[in-house]
């Protein structure tokens, strides 16, 4: 054995023994002592070999070398040492296998601006925990400071008085399992008295391929562009009148897909809205909730939902949207999106939601206050063919942002207790609404459909103040004149027009402060009436202008 080999062997044995646990300390010391003895013997043998080599070189040995003696069998001590070394090596191998297997099962934990995430080591499963908190302050200005009384003037009191209230208090669980099955469960505890709002979203989305995915559960039907925008990403505190003529949330099934420009790969996008890809489509069937409606999603038809009869009550909707200049040399047009959506249904005596102003939430269309000349004593319902058409667009270029949409919503009104052959039964009503909004990020950040990300978070001691966005919006809702064959014109306005001005201060990606001022003017909706029954005469005046100032403190992650 060469000296280098012996030294290496001794070093390896020493390293192994040094890695033994404290419980083996006594054995280790004994083995080290024995190894030293063996090393001493090996050194003497090495000296003997070198002497023999010198004698051979000097010719003092016979020409015919003496036969080397057969190596002696290892001593019992060496065999015992080898067995212990082999045992320790196997224990280390087993321990390494166990450790490797355990580490492969430990998930990855993340916490940051996008919420809390737990992801499996193989990346096939993920759970994200997020939430939204919105606290609003609302004050009525001008003539709205006085409480309105319906008895003397014919129009209803606003939703005031001035108040501070919790607009949203949501907990969000979303993620995916087995790569392709996405899910979202969102509970809202701000309005627990309304079962429909307690669980706004609860859906599964089998997103196997961007071109075709299957969405089932409760979600926003893909109709209104502004309604589909994230609740924490809107430019104003409340959505426009155009969104009032679209369903809010409903239970149903939807097939959706996305395609990208040639040479680019489409991104997978779960849920009812996709603003990432060049071309997207959604086709779905839902229970049908009517304008501004929510579905309870439990098979029980509430006042603002529909019955469960599939043949007459389900609503079919579809939407296509394109961003044709994505991935082109026209960078200033990359954020341009154009689309159209629509729906049709055939409700069976579906209750109709009242229409309310945006910030003030005061009711200006009341389908329970009927026209005395029609002789109606029951509730007016939607009974018969209904459909919507929704052209829509947005454009974002640097700090600038534009969004607009128009809607014509047609439904058939039934006077309830009227005789079947009454001329006031089955009136076709087409309500129209539109909105146009413009926004500009003063601090230079990019404007987008999915919100603003400040370049620097709010930190005044370091000279950083976050991001500031200014915005203005015009919005209008017109009620079909035939509607007032059934409705009391002193209690329901025929038109509402809102001008809204807003400022959004983004402290960071998750926190912001909104300030909105809104002025709403009405056509009709007030006045007096004389006589009774078929001889009633209405003296219609315009409802007073509503002026609202509102602020919001929001945290969303």
C-alpha positions in Angstrom: 0.0 0.0 0.0 1.4 3.4 -1.0 1.7 6.1 1.7 -0.7 8.4 -0.1 -3.3 5.7 -0.2 -2.9 4.9 3.4 -3.1 8.6 4.3 -6.3 9.0 2.2 -7.9 6.0 3.8 -7.0 7.2 7.3 -8.5 10.7 6.5 -11.7 9.2 5.2 -12.1 7.0 8.2 -11.3 10.0 10.5 -14.0 12.2 8.7 -16.6 9.4 9.0 -15.8 9.0 12.7 -15.9 12.7 13.3 -19.5 12.7 11.9 -20.8 10.2 14.4 -23.2 11.4 17.0 -22.2 12.2 20.6 -23.8 8.9 21.7 -20.9 7.1 19.8 -18.2 9.3 21.3 -16.6 6.6 23.4 -16.5 4.1 20.5 -15.0 6.9 18.3 -12.1 7.5 20.7 -11.3 3.7 20.9 -11.4 3.5 17.1 -9.2 6.5 16.7 -6.6 4.9 19.1 -6.7 1.7 17.2 -6.2 3.6 13.9 -3.2 5.3 15.2 -1.7 1.9 16.2 -2.4 0.6 12.7 -0.9 3.7 11.1 2.3 3.1 13.2 2.6 -0.5 12.1 2.0 0.6 8.4 4.7 3.2 8.8 7.2 0.5 9.9 6.3 -1.7 7.0 6.9 1.2 4.7 10.3 1.8 6.1 11.1 -2.0 5.6 10.0 -1.8 1.9 12.3 1.2 1.3 15.3 -0.7 2.8 14.6 -3.7 0.6 14.5 -1.4 -2.4 17.9 0.1 -1.5 19.4 -3.4 -1.0 18.1 -4.5 -4.4 19.5 -1.5 -6.1 22.9 -2.2 -4.5 22.8 -5.8 -5.8 23.0 -7.2 -2.3 19.9 -9.3 -2.9 20.0 -12.5 -5.0 19.1 -12.2 -8.7 16.0 -14.2 -8.1 13.8 -12.3 -5.8 12.5 -14.0 -2.8 8.9 -14.9 -3.0 6.8 -12.5 -1.1 4.9 -13.9 1.7 1.2 -14.2 1.3 -0.5 -11.2 2.9 -1.7 -12.0 6.3 -5.5 -12.0 6.9 -6.9 -8.8 8.3 -6.9 -8.8 12.1 -10.2 -9.0 13.9 -9.9 -5.4 14.9 -9.6 -4.2 11.3 -12.7 -6.3 10.3 -14.6 -4.8 13.2 -13.6 -1.4 12.1 -14.7 -2.1 8.5 -18.1 -3.3 9.6 -18.7 -0.2 11.7 -17.6 2.1 8.8 -20.0 0.2 6.4 -22.8 0.5 8.9 -22.3 4.2 9.3 -22.2 4.7 5.5 -25.6 2.9 5.2 -27.1 4.9 8.0 -26.0 8.1 6.2 -27.5 6.9 2.9 -30.9 6.1 4.6 -30.9 9.4 6.4 -30.2 11.2 3.1 -33.1 9.3 1.3 -35.5 10.2 4.1 -34.5 13.9 4.1 -34.7 14.2 0.4 -38.2 12.7 0.4 -39.4 15.0 3.2 -38.0 18.1 1.5 -39.8 17.2 -1.7 -43.2 17.4 0.1 -42.7 20.7 1.9 -44.7 23.5 0.1 -43.4 27.0 -0.7 -44.8 29.9 1.3 -44.9 33.4 -0.1 -46.2 36.7 1.4 -46.2 40.0 -0.4 -48.2 42.6 -2.3 -50.2 39.9 -4.1 -51.4 38.2 -0.9 -50.3 35.0 0.8 -49.5 32.0 -1.4 -48.9 28.4 -0.7 -47.5 26.5 -3.7 -46.6 22.8 -3.9 -43.0 21.9 -4.6 -43.9 20.5 -8.0 -45.8 23.8 -8.9 -49.0 21.9 -9.7 -51.1 23.2 -6.8 -51.5 26.7 -5.4 -53.7 28.5 -2.9 -53.7 32.3 -2.6 -55.3 34.2 0.3 -56.3 37.8 -0.4 -58.9 40.3 0.6 -60.5 43.7 0.0 -61.5 46.3 2.6 -63.4 49.5 1.6 -64.7 52.1 4.0 -66.7 55.0 2.5 -67.9 58.4 3.7 -70.8 59.9 1.8 -72.4 63.3 2.2 -75.3 64.9 0.4 -74.9 68.5 -0.7 -77.2 71.3 -1.7 -81.0 70.7 -1.5 -80.3 67.0 -0.6 -79.5 68.1 2.9 -83.3 68.1 3.5 -85.1 64.8 3.8 -87.5 64.3 0.9 -91.0 63.1 1.7 -93.0 61.1 -0.9 -96.4 62.0 0.6 -96.4 65.7 -0.4 -94.1 65.8 -3.4 -94.3 62.4 -5.0 -90.6 61.4 -5.0 -88.7 59.3 -2.5 -86.1 60.2 0.0 -82.4 59.5 -0.9 -80.4 56.7 0.6 -78.9 59.2 3.1 -78.4 60.9 5.5 -74.7 61.4 5.5 -72.9 58.3 6.6 -69.7 56.3 7.1 -70.1 52.7 6.2 -68.3 49.6 5.2 -68.7 49.1 1.4 -66.7 45.9 1.2 -65.1 43.5 3.6 -64.1 40.5 1.5 -61.9 37.4 2.0 -60.7 35.8 -1.2 -59.4 32.3 -1.7 -58.3 31.4 -5.2 -55.7 29.3 -7.0 -55.5 26.1 -8.9 -55.0 22.3 -8.5 -53.4 19.9 -10.9 -52.2 22.9 -13.0 -55.5 23.4 -14.9 -58.4 23.5 -12.5 -58.7 27.1 -11.2 -61.0 28.2 -8.5 -62.2 31.3 -6.6 -64.3 31.6 -3.5 -65.0 35.2 -2.3 -67.1 36.0 0.7 -68.3 39.6 1.5 -69.1 40.3 5.2 -69.9 44.0 4.7 -73.6 43.3 3.8 -74.5 40.1 5.5 -78.2 40.9 5.5 -78.2 40.2 1.7 -77.6 36.5 1.0 -76.8 37.2 -2.6 -73.9 39.5 -1.6 -72.5 37.2 1.1 -70.9 35.0 -1.5 -70.4 37.1 -4.6 -68.0 34.7 -6.4 -67.7 30.9 -6.2 -66.6 29.2 -9.3 -64.4 26.5 -10.9 -62.6 27.1 -14.2 -61.1 24.1 -16.1 -58.5 26.1 -18.0 -56.7 23.2 -19.8 -56.0 25.2 -22.9 -56.3 29.0 -23.6 -58.5 28.4 -26.6 -61.3 26.7 -24.7 -62.0 26.7 -21.0 -65.0 25.7 -19.0 -66.3 28.0 -16.2 -69.0 26.9 -13.8 -70.4 28.4 -10.6 -71.4 31.9 -9.6 -69.6 34.8 -11.4 -70.1 38.0 -13.4 -71.8 37.3 -16.7 -69.6 38.5 -19.5 -71.7 41.5 -20.7 -70.8 44.9 -19.4 -67.1 45.9 -19.7 -67.1 48.2 -16.7 -69.0 45.5 -14.6 -66.3 43.0 -15.5 -63.5 45.3 -14.3 -62.2 44.3 -10.9 -64.1 45.8 -8.0 -60.8 47.2 -6.6 -59.6 48.5 -10.0 -62.5 50.8 -11.1 -61.7 54.4 -11.6 -64.7 55.7 -9.6 -66.2 54.6 -6.3 -69.3 53.2 -8.1 -69.9 52.0 -11.6 -71.9 53.9 -14.2 -75.6 53.8 -15.4 -74.5 51.5 -18.3 -73.6 48.8 -15.7 -77.1 49.2 -14.2 -78.6 47.5 -17.2 -76.4 44.4 -16.9 -76.6 41.6 -14.5 -74.3 41.8 -11.5 -73.6 38.2 -10.7 -75.3 35.0 -11.6 -75.0 31.2 -11.4 -74.3 29.5 -14.7 -71.9 27.8 -17.1 -69.6 29.5 -19.6 -67.1 28.5 -22.3 -64.4 31.0 -22.9 -61.1 31.2 -24.8 -58.3 33.4 -25.9 -55.9 33.7 -28.9 -52.8 35.8 -29.3 -51.2 37.5 -32.3 -49.3 35.3 -34.8 -46.0 34.2 -33.4 -47.0 34.8 -29.8 -48.4 32.3 -27.2 -51.8 33.0 -25.7 -51.8 33.3 -21.9 -54.2 31.4 -19.8 -56.7 33.6 -17.9 -59.2 32.1 -15.4 -62.6 33.7 -14.7 -65.1 35.6 -16.8 -62.8 38.4 -18.0 -59.5 38.3 -20.0 -57.7 41.6 -20.7 -54.4 40.0 -21.5 -54.8 38.4 -25.0 -55.4 39.8 -28.5 -58.7 38.1 -29.0 -61.1 36.6 -26.4 -64.6 35.2 -26.4 -67.2 34.1 -23.8 -70.4 32.2 -24.4 -72.6 31.3 -21.4 -75.9 30.3 -19.9 -77.1 31.6 -16.5 -80.2 31.5 -14.3 -81.0 35.1 -15.4 -81.3 37.9 -12.9 -82.5 40.9 -14.8 -80.9 44.3 -14.9 -78.6 45.0 -11.9 -79.6 41.6 -10.4 -77.8 39.1 -8.2 -78.5 35.4 -8.1 -78.7 33.5 -4.9 -77.4 30.5 -6.7 -79.1 28.1 -4.4 -82.2 27.1 -6.5 -84.5 29.4 -4.6 -85.9 32.4 -6.6 -85.6 35.6 -4.5 -87.2 38.9 -5.5 -84.3 39.9 -7.6 -83.7 36.6 -9.2 -85.6 34.2 -11.3 -87.4 30.9 -11.1 -85.6 27.7 -11.9 -87.5 26.7 -15.0 -84.9 26.1 -17.6 -87.2 26.5 -20.7 -88.4 30.0 -19.9 -86.0 31.7 -17.5 -82.4 31.0 -18.4 -80.4 33.7 -20.0 -77.9 33.2 -22.9 -75.1 35.7 -23.3 -72.0 36.1 -25.4 -69.1 38.5 -25.8 -66.2 39.0 -28.2 -63.3 41.4 -27.5 -60.2 42.2 -29.5 -57.0 44.2 -28.9 -55.9 44.2 -32.5 -52.7 46.2 -32.1 -51.1 44.0 -29.5 -47.5 43.0 -30.3 -47.3 45.5 -33.2 -45.0 48.5 -33.9 -47.9 50.8 -33.1 -47.1 51.0 -29.4 -49.5 53.8 -28.8 -52.4 51.7 -30.0 -51.4 48.4 -28.2 -53.9 49.3 -25.3 -56.9 49.7 -27.7 -59.6 47.2 -27.1 -63.0 46.9 -29.0 -65.8 44.5 -28.3 -69.5 43.7 -28.3 -71.6 41.7 -26.0 -75.3 40.6 -25.9 -77.8 38.5 -24.2 -81.3 37.1 -24.7 -83.8 35.4 -22.4 -87.5 34.7 -21.9 -88.3 35.3 -18.2 -91.5 34.2 -16.6 -92.9 36.9 -14.3 -89.4 37.9 -13.2 -89.3 40.7 -10.6 -87.6 43.9 -11.8 -85.0 45.7 -9.8 -85.4 49.4 -8.9 -82.9 51.8 -10.5 -80.8 53.9 -8.2 -78.3 56.7 -8.6 -74.6 55.8 -8.5 -73.0 57.4 -5.5 -76.1 58.4 -3.6 -78.0 55.1 -4.2 -81.3 57.0 -4.2 -84.1 55.2 -6.0 -85.4 57.0 -9.1 -87.2 54.1 -10.9 -89.7 52.2 -8.8 -91.6 49.3 -10.4 -93.9 48.9 -7.4 -95.4 52.4 -7.8 -97.9 52.0 -10.6 -99.9 54.3 -12.8 -103.4 54.8 -11.5 -104.8 55.2 -15.0 -103.8 51.7 -15.9 -105.7 50.2 -13.0 -102.6 48.2 -11.9 -102.6 46.9 -8.4 -100.1 44.1 -8.6 -96.3 44.1 -9.0 -95.0 44.8 -12.5 -92.8 41.9 -13.8 -90.7 41.0 -16.8 -92.7 38.4 -18.7 -91.6 37.6 -22.2 -88.7 38.0 -24.6 -85.8 40.1 -23.4 -82.4 41.0 -24.9 -79.4 43.3 -24.6 -76.8 44.7 -27.0 -73.5 46.1 -25.5 -70.9 47.7 -27.8 -67.8 48.6 -25.6 -64.2 49.8 -25.9 -61.2 51.0 -23.9 -57.9 52.6 -24.8 -54.8 52.9 -22.6 -51.7 54.7 -23.8 -49.1 55.6 -21.2 -50.8 57.7 -18.4 -54.0 58.2 -20.5 -57.0 56.0 -20.2 -60.4 56.0 -21.9 -63.4 53.7 -21.5 -66.9 53.8 -23.0 -69.9 51.6 -23.6 -73.5 51.8 -24.8 -76.4 49.5 -24.0 -79.9 49.0 -25.2 -81.9 46.6 -22.9 -85.3 45.4 -24.0 -87.8 43.5 -21.9 -91.5 42.8 -21.9 -93.5 44.4 -19.0 -96.5 42.7 -17.5 -99.0 44.7 -15.3 -99.7 41.8 -13.0 -103.4 42.1 -11.9 -104.5 43.6 -15.2 -106.9 41.7 -17.3 -105.1 39.4 -19.9 -106.4 41.5 -22.8 -105.5 44.9 -21.2 -103.7 47.3 -23.6 -101.2 47.9 -20.7 -100.1 44.3 -20.5 -97.0 43.0 -22.3 -95.5 46.4 -23.0 -92.1 46.3 -24.8 -89.7 48.4 -22.9 -86.3 49.4 -24.3 -84.1 51.3 -21.8 -80.8 52.8 -23.0 -77.7 53.8 -21.2 -74.2 55.0 -22.0 -71.0 56.1 -20.3 -67.7 57.6 -21.3 -64.8 58.1 -18.9 -61.4 59.6 -19.2 -58.5 59.4 -16.8 -54.9 60.6 -16.5 -52.1 59.5 -14.1 -50.5 62.8 -13.1 -47.3 61.1 -11.7 -46.5 59.4 -15.0 -47.4 55.7 -14.3 -49.0 53.6 -17.0 -52.8 53.6 -16.9 -54.5 50.2 -17.4 -57.7 48.2 -17.1 -56.3 46.3 -14.1 -55.4 49.4 -12.0 -52.3 51.5 -11.3 -49.0 50.4 -9.9 -47.1 53.3 -8.4 -43.5 53.6 -9.3 -42.7 54.6 -5.7 -44.8 53.8 -2.7 -45.9 56.5 -0.3 -42.9 57.5 1.9 -42.9 61.2 2.5 -39.7 61.2 4.6 -37.9 59.9 1.4 -39.8 62.3 -0.9 -42.1 59.7 -2.3 -45.8 60.4 -2.5 -47.3 57.4 -4.4 -49.3 57.9 -7.6 -52.2 60.3 -8.4 -54.9 59.7 -11.0 -57.5 62.3 -12.1 -60.7 61.3 -13.9 -64.1 62.5 -15.2 -67.1 60.5 -16.4 -70.4 61.2 -18.1 -73.2 58.7 -17.7 -76.9 58.6 -18.6 -79.9 56.2 -18.3 -83.1 56.8 -20.3 -86.3 54.9 -19.6 -88.6 54.0 -22.4 -91.6 56.3 -22.5 -94.0 53.4 -22.8 -92.9 52.3 -19.3 -95.0 55.1 -17.8 -98.2 53.5 -19.0 -97.6 51.3 -16.0 -95.4 53.5 -13.7 -96.3 56.6 -11.7 -94.4 59.4 -13.4 -94.2 61.5 -10.1 -92.3 58.7 -8.4 -90.1 57.5 -11.3 -87.9 59.7 -13.5 -87.7 59.1 -17.2 -84.0 60.1 -17.4 -81.0 60.4 -15.1 -77.7 62.1 -16.2 -74.6 62.0 -14.0 -71.4 63.9 -14.2 -68.7 62.5 -12.0 -65.2 63.9 -11.1 -62.7 61.8 -9.2 -59.2 61.7 -7.8 -57.4 58.5 -6.8 -54.3 58.6 -4.6 -52.4 55.3 -4.8 -50.3 55.0 -1.6 -48.8 51.8 -3.0 -50.0 48.8 -5.0 -52.5 47.8 -2.4 -53.8 50.9 -0.7 -55.5 54.0 -2.1 -57.7 56.9 -1.2 -60.6 57.9 -3.6 -62.5 61.1 -3.7 -65.5 61.5 -6.0 -68.0 64.4 -6.6 -71.1 63.6 -8.6 -74.0 65.7 -9.9 -77.2 63.8 -11.0 -80.0 65.6 -12.9 -83.4 64.0 -13.6 -86.2 64.4 -16.1 -89.5 63.9 -14.3 -89.7 61.9 -11.1 -91.6 64.5 -9.1 -94.8 66.4 -9.1 -98.4 66.0 -8.0 -101.5 64.2 -9.1 -105.2 65.0 -8.8 -108.2 62.8 -9.1 -108.2 59.0 -8.8 -108.4 55.9 -10.9 -108.7 56.4 -14.7 -109.4 60.1 -14.2 -106.1 60.8 -12.4 -104.2 63.8 -13.7 -100.4 64.0 -13.2 -98.5 67.3 -12.9 -95.0 66.2 -13.5 -91.9 68.2 -12.5 -88.2 67.4 -12.5 -86.8 65.8 -9.4 -84.2 68.0 -7.7 -80.6 67.6 -8.7 -78.6 65.2 -6.5 -75.2 66.3 -5.5 -72.9 63.8 -3.7 -69.4 63.9 -2.3 -67.9 60.6 -1.3 -64.5 59.3 -0.2 -63.1 55.7 0.1 -60.2 54.2 1.9 -59.3 50.9 0.2 -56.9 48.1 0.9 -56.9 45.2 -1.7 -54.4 42.3 -2.0 
